[in-house]
Amino acid sequence: MKIPSDADIPDQKLTSYLLIYKPRNDKSKFLAAAGFTEQNPDALKVAIQQLIDSAKAIEDGINEYGTFYRVDGEIVGINGECLTVTAIWIQRRIDHKFQFVTLKPFKESRKDA
């Protein structure tokens, strides 16, 4: 299956979380390697959108809020660097809409091996 192209990617998730340095579980340094910074959150949003347009989503768990999916693939940064990532999405139980949860460096799991 694919994540729908109208899935919600909240701006705040990019500008207040992924692109900001965090002492724990920081992703900003990883994303900066491809040129994604606080100054260009729209570029990251476009890259995430391109990822879901080109890669399949795999169901990855269920909780009281909905069904989680992961999308593994590459995003191309504004400097041309490619990052291999995992994007996590949720299909909300309450309204069945898809929402972006997070993006992280890809790590092959034992489930996939």
N, C-alpha and C positions, 0 to 999 in steps of 0.2 A: 504494500500500500504506500501511498505518498501522503505527506502532510499537505492539506489544501493550500493553494496560493493566497487565500484570504486569511490565513492563520494570523493571530495577533502576536506581534513582536513589540512588547511595551518599550517605549523610548527610555523609561526610567531604568529598566533592566540593563540597558546598555550604558547609559550615562552615569548611573549611580551605583553600578555593581561591576560589570565586566571591564569597563575602561578606567576604573579608579583603583589605585593601589590599595590592597588589603593585606594586613600582616599575616592573615591566615587564608589559605586557598586563593591566593592572588592569581588572577588570569590576565591582568593588564600587561605584564611583562611579556608573556607568551604572545598576546595579540599585537603588542608594539613591534615585535620582530617582523611583522608583515605590514607595518605602517598604520595600524589601527590605533587611534588615540582619542582622548576626550574631545579633540578639535574636529574629528570627523566621524561621529557616531553613525551618520547615514551611510557611510561606506561599509561599515560592519553590517548594518541592517540589510543592505543590498547583497552582500556576500552570503549572509545567512539565507536570504530568500533564494539566491541562486543554488545554494546547497539543497534546499528542500525541493526545488524544481527538478533537480537532476538525480537525486538519490532516494532510495527506498527507506521507509520507516519500519522499524522492527519493534513490536510490542515488548515492553521492558518492565511491566509491573502494574499493579492496580492497588489503589487505596480508596479511602472514603471520598476523596476529591475527584477521582477519575482514573483514566488509563494513561500510563506513561509510555512514550515511544522514544526511541533513539534513532538518530540519523547520523551515520558515519560517512565521512568523506573529506574532500579538500575544499578549503576556501582560499581564494587568491586575494592577497593584500594589495593595497594601493601602490606598493613598491614592487609588485610582481612576485613577491615571495608566496609560496604555498604553505599552508598550515593544514595538517591532518587533524581533524576535530571530530568530536561527538557533540551533537546538538540534542538536548533533551526537551521534549514537548509533553504537554498533558492535553488530553481530550477531556474537558471538564464534564463531570457527571451531571451538573445542574443544567447546562444548556448545550452540551455536546460540541461546543466550539473548541478549537485547538489554540493553545497558548504556549509561547516559547517560555521555557524554564531557565535553561542555562546552556553554556557552551564550554567545553573543556578539551584539553589535548586528548587525542585518541589514544587509548590503551587497549590492546587486544585482550579480551577477557577469556577465561577458560571455557565459557559457554560457546564462544565462537571458534575456538581452536579445534 
